[in-house]
Amino acid sequence: MKKVITISREFGSGGREIGFRLAEKLGIPFYDKEIISMAAEDCNIAEDVFQAHDEMIGKQERVDHEYVSVDPFSVIYEVPVQDQLFMAQSQIIRRLEQAGSCVIIGRCSDFIVQDGFHVFICGSMKRRVERMQQLKQENGRKMEARIREIDQRRRDYYQYFTGNEWGNPRNYHLSLNSGKMGVERCVEMILACLEAEGR
């Protein structure tokens, strides 16, 4: 049976790692940044332009490219690059959903994939700071500020493109606190829920 699992996550919660391990255990493809590469190729836009606008909306920090020129016959002609990226990623995500089982990280995929199994991963600020400090040598205050900034950006992005509240349990089948449960236990819980659902 086809399984499309979407994972939304607070920054530093380990959502990406959970998704990657889940995909490995299920033997299915895993998609995160790869979606940006695929979207850039579809739109014939430089990947680094899309990378710079990943999970951002127009009113937030921009790089030099606010608008990007594309084929004048394209439906996304002279649309802000954040909107171009969202539309292009949405098309890719729908194609991946049609293609078969996979795990998709972020990018409003829980909203785009209608018949998926949607998971939200969160964690306490303390645990997330500790986790990120293990990956990047940065002092606690700086790291906490960075986490708050990225969470706010994801929250704004999600609300802007879906009209829904990011992290609201009503939008997901399962919400897990990786700080309390650990990465491996979160993977086990998701697998157990999928099995119970017969997916």
C-alpha positions as CSV (number, residue, x, y, z in Angstrom):
1,M,0.0,0.0,0.0
2,K,1.2,3.5,-0.9
3,K,2.6,5.5,2.1
4,V,3.3,9.3,1.8
5,I,4.5,10.6,5.1
6,T,5.0,14.4,5.6
7,I,7.1,15.7,8.4
8,S,6.8,19.3,9.6
9,R,9.3,20.3,12.3
10,E,10.5,22.9,14.7
11,F,14.1,23.9,13.9
12,G,16.5,21.7,15.9
13,S,13.9,19.1,16.8
14,G,15.5,16.4,14.7
15,G,12.6,16.2,12.3
16,R,14.8,15.8,9.3
17,E,16.8,12.9,10.9
18,I,13.5,11.3,12.0
19,G,12.2,11.5,8.5
20,F,15.4,10.1,7.0
21,R,15.5,7.1,9.4
22,L,11.8,6.5,8.8
23,A,12.4,6.4,5.1
24,E,15.3,4.0,5.5
25,K,13.3,1.6,7.7
26,L,10.4,1.7,5.2
27,G,12.7,1.4,2.2
28,I,11.1,4.4,0.5
29,P,12.5,7.6,-1.0
30,F,13.3,10.6,1.2
31,Y,12.8,14.2,-0.1
32,D,14.0,17.4,1.5
33,K,16.3,19.9,-0.3
34,E,16.1,17.7,-3.4
35,I,12.6,19.2,-4.0
36,I,14.3,22.6,-4.5
37,S,16.7,21.2,-7.1
38,M,13.8,19.5,-8.9
39,A,11.7,22.8,-8.8
40,A,14.6,24.9,-10.1
41,E,15.1,22.5,-13.0
42,D,11.4,22.6,-13.8
43,C,11.4,26.4,-13.9
44,N,14.8,26.8,-15.5
45,I,15.9,29.0,-12.6
46,A,19.2,28.8,-10.8
47,E,19.0,26.5,-7.8
48,D,20.9,28.9,-5.6
49,V,18.2,31.6,-6.1
50,F,15.6,29.1,-4.9
51,Q,17.8,27.9,-2.1
52,A,18.1,31.5,-0.8
53,H,14.3,31.8,-0.6
54,D,13.5,28.4,0.8
55,E,10.6,28.5,3.3
56,M,10.5,32.3,3.2
57,I,7.7,34.8,2.2
58,G,8.0,38.1,0.4
59,K,7.9,40.4,3.4
60,Q,10.9,38.7,5.0
61,E,14.6,39.1,4.4
62,R,15.4,38.9,0.7
63,V,18.6,38.5,-1.3
64,D,19.3,40.5,-4.4
65,H,16.7,38.7,-6.5
66,E,13.2,39.8,-5.5
67,Y,11.9,39.0,-9.0
68,V,13.3,36.6,-11.5
69,S,12.8,36.7,-15.3
70,V,11.6,33.4,-16.7
71,D,10.0,32.4,-20.0
72,P,7.4,35.1,-20.8
73,F,4.9,32.4,-21.6
74,S,5.3,30.8,-18.2
75,V,2.4,31.0,-15.7
76,I,4.8,32.3,-13.1
77,Y,6.1,35.2,-15.1
78,E,7.1,38.1,-12.9
79,V,5.8,36.5,-9.7
80,P,7.9,37.0,-6.5
81,V,10.5,34.3,-6.3
82,Q,9.1,33.0,-3.0
83,D,5.7,32.4,-4.7
84,Q,7.4,30.8,-7.7
85,L,9.2,28.5,-5.5
86,F,6.1,27.5,-3.6
87,M,4.1,26.8,-6.8
88,A,7.0,24.9,-8.3
89,Q,7.5,22.8,-5.1
90,S,3.8,22.1,-4.9
91,Q,3.8,20.6,-8.4
92,I,6.9,18.5,-7.5
93,I,5.3,17.3,-4.3
94,R,2.1,16.3,-6.1
95,R,4.2,14.4,-8.6
96,L,6.0,12.6,-5.9
97,E,2.7,11.7,-4.2
98,Q,1.5,10.2,-7.4
99,A,4.7,8.3,-8.0
100,G,4.4,6.3,-4.8
101,S,5.5,5.9,-1.2
102,C,8.0,8.5,0.2
103,V,8.8,10.8,3.1
104,I,8.6,14.5,2.5
105,I,10.1,17.1,4.8
106,G,8.4,20.5,5.4
107,R,7.4,22.9,2.6
108,C,3.7,22.8,3.5
109,S,3.6,19.2,2.3
110,D,1.0,18.3,4.9
111,F,-1.3,20.8,3.2
112,I,-0.4,19.8,-0.4
113,V,-0.6,16.0,0.1
114,Q,-4.2,15.4,0.8
115,D,-4.1,11.7,1.5
116,G,-0.8,11.4,3.4
117,F,0.1,10.7,7.0
118,H,1.1,14.0,8.6
119,V,3.5,14.3,11.5
120,F,4.7,17.4,13.5
121,I,8.0,17.1,15.5
122,C,8.6,19.6,18.3
123,G,10.9,19.9,21.3
124,S,11.7,22.1,24.2
125,M,14.0,25.1,23.5
126,K,16.6,23.7,25.9
127,R,16.8,20.4,24.1
128,R,16.8,22.0,20.6
129,V,19.6,24.4,21.6
130,E,21.7,21.4,23.0
131,R,21.1,19.4,19.8
132,M,22.1,22.2,17.5
133,Q,25.2,23.0,19.6
134,Q,26.4,19.5,19.0
135,L,26.1,20.1,15.3
136,K,27.4,23.7,15.2
137,Q,29.8,25.3,17.6
138,E,27.8,28.4,18.6
139,N,27.0,29.8,22.0
140,G,23.6,29.1,23.6
141,R,22.1,32.6,23.3
142,K,23.1,32.9,19.7
143,M,21.7,29.5,18.9
144,E,18.4,30.1,20.7
145,A,18.0,33.4,18.8
146,R,18.6,31.5,15.5
147,I,16.1,28.8,16.4
148,R,13.4,31.4,17.3
149,E,14.0,33.2,14.0
150,I,13.8,30.1,11.9
151,D,10.7,28.9,13.7
152,Q,9.0,32.2,13.1
153,R,10.0,32.1,9.5
154,R,8.5,28.7,9.1
155,R,5.3,29.7,11.0
156,D,4.8,32.7,8.7
157,Y,5.5,30.7,5.6
158,Y,3.1,28.0,6.5
159,Q,0.3,30.5,7.4
160,Y,0.9,32.6,4.3
161,F,0.6,29.7,1.9
162,T,-1.9,27.5,3.7
163,G,-4.0,29.8,5.9
164,N,-3.5,27.3,8.7
165,E,-1.7,27.5,12.0
166,W,1.8,25.8,11.9
167,G,2.2,23.3,14.7
168,N,-1.6,23.1,15.5
169,P,-2.2,19.4,16.3
170,R,-5.5,19.5,14.3
171,N,-3.4,19.7,11.1
172,Y,-1.5,16.5,11.7
173,H,-2.2,12.8,12.4
174,L,0.6,12.8,15.0
175,S,2.6,15.3,17.0
176,L,5.7,14.1,18.8
177,N,8.1,15.8,21.2
178,S,11.6,14.5,20.2
179,G,13.2,16.2,23.2
180,K,11.2,13.9,25.6
181,M,11.1,10.8,23.4
182,G,14.3,10.8,21.5
183,V,14.7,10.4,17.7
184,E,14.6,6.6,17.6
185,R,11.4,6.4,19.8
186,C,9.7,8.9,17.5
187,V,10.5,6.8,14.5
188,E,9.1,3.7,16.3
189,M,5.9,5.6,17.2
190,I,5.4,6.8,13.6
191,L,5.9,3.2,12.3
192,A,3.5,1.9,14.9
193,C,0.8,4.4,13.8
194,L,1.3,3.6,10.2
195,E,0.9,-0.1,10.9
196,A,-2.2,0.5,12.9
197,E,-3.6,2.6,10.0
198,G,-2.8,-0.2,7.6
199,R,-0.6,2.0,5.5
